[in-house]
Amino acid sequence: MSQATKDIIFQTDIEALEAADLVVALVTGQDIDSGTASEIGFMYANNKPVLAITAEERRYRNLFTEGMFTSSVSNVVELLDEINRLQ
């Protein structure tokens, strides 16, 4: 992949995050995806809500990243309730 393509992908992601009112991050699995963690950090640094979907998993997560979550939900119903609460 060319550097020009990588730059376009990066800039497109930044623009999407800047335009977003909040981010919903799927944080299931063994560890949080590095791209997802980057998006969480960006949104947190820009004072935008970060809603984490845990799907009721009871796993150890990076406590620094977890500290950036506005809230955690375990299903879509809870997610919709939380989005409505933030409006």
C-alpha positions in Angstrom: 0.0 0.0 0.0 1.4 3.4 -1.0 2.1 6.1 1.5 -0.4 8.3 -0.4 -3.1 5.7 0.2 -2.2 5.4 3.9 -2.3 9.2 4.2 -5.8 9.3 2.6 -7.1 6.6 5.0 -5.7 8.5 8.0 -7.1 11.8 7.0 -10.5 10.3 6.2 -10.6 8.7 9.6 -9.6 12.0 11.4 -12.3 13.9 9.5 -14.9 11.3 10.4 -14.0 11.4 14.1 -14.0 15.2 14.1 -17.5 15.3 12.6 -18.8 12.6 15.0 -20.8 13.5 18.1 -19.7 10.3 19.9 -18.0 7.0 19.2 -19.3 3.5 19.9 -16.4 1.1 20.5 -16.7 -2.6 20.5 -14.3 -3.7 23.2 -14.8 -7.5 23.3 -12.2 -10.0 22.7 -8.8 -10.7 24.2 -7.6 -7.1 23.9 -9.0 -3.8 22.5 -8.1 -3.4 18.8 -5.3 -0.9 18.3 -7.3 1.2 15.8 -10.3 1.2 18.2 -8.0 2.2 21.1 -6.6 5.1 18.9 -10.2 6.3 18.1 -11.1 6.1 21.8 -8.1 8.2 22.7 -8.8 10.8 20.0 -12.5 11.2 21.0 -11.5 11.4 24.7 -8.9 14.1 24.0 -11.6 16.0 22.0 -14.1 15.8 24.9 -16.5 13.6 23.0 -18.4 10.7 24.5 -17.0 7.2 24.2 -19.6 4.4 24.6 -18.1 1.0 25.0 -19.9 -2.2 24.1 -18.6 -5.0 26.3 -21.3 -7.6 25.4 -21.2 -8.7 29.1 -17.7 -10.1 28.8 -15.8 -10.1 32.1 -12.3 -9.6 30.8 -9.4 -7.5 32.1 -9.0 -4.5 29.9 -6.3 -1.8 29.7 -7.3 0.4 32.6 -5.9 3.6 30.9 -8.1 3.0 27.9 -11.1 1.9 30.0 -10.8 5.2 31.9 -11.7 7.1 28.7 -15.1 5.4 28.4 -18.0 7.7 29.1 -20.0 4.5 29.8 -20.1 0.8 29.1 -23.1 -1.1 27.8 -23.6 -4.8 27.2 -26.3 -4.8 24.4 -28.0 -2.7 21.8 -31.0 -1.7 24.0 -28.6 -0.3 26.6 -26.6 1.4 23.9 -29.7 3.2 22.5 -30.8 4.2 26.0 -27.3 5.7 26.6 -27.3 7.6 23.3 -30.7 9.0 24.1 -29.4 10.0 27.6 -26.5 11.9 26.1 -28.7 14.0 23.8 
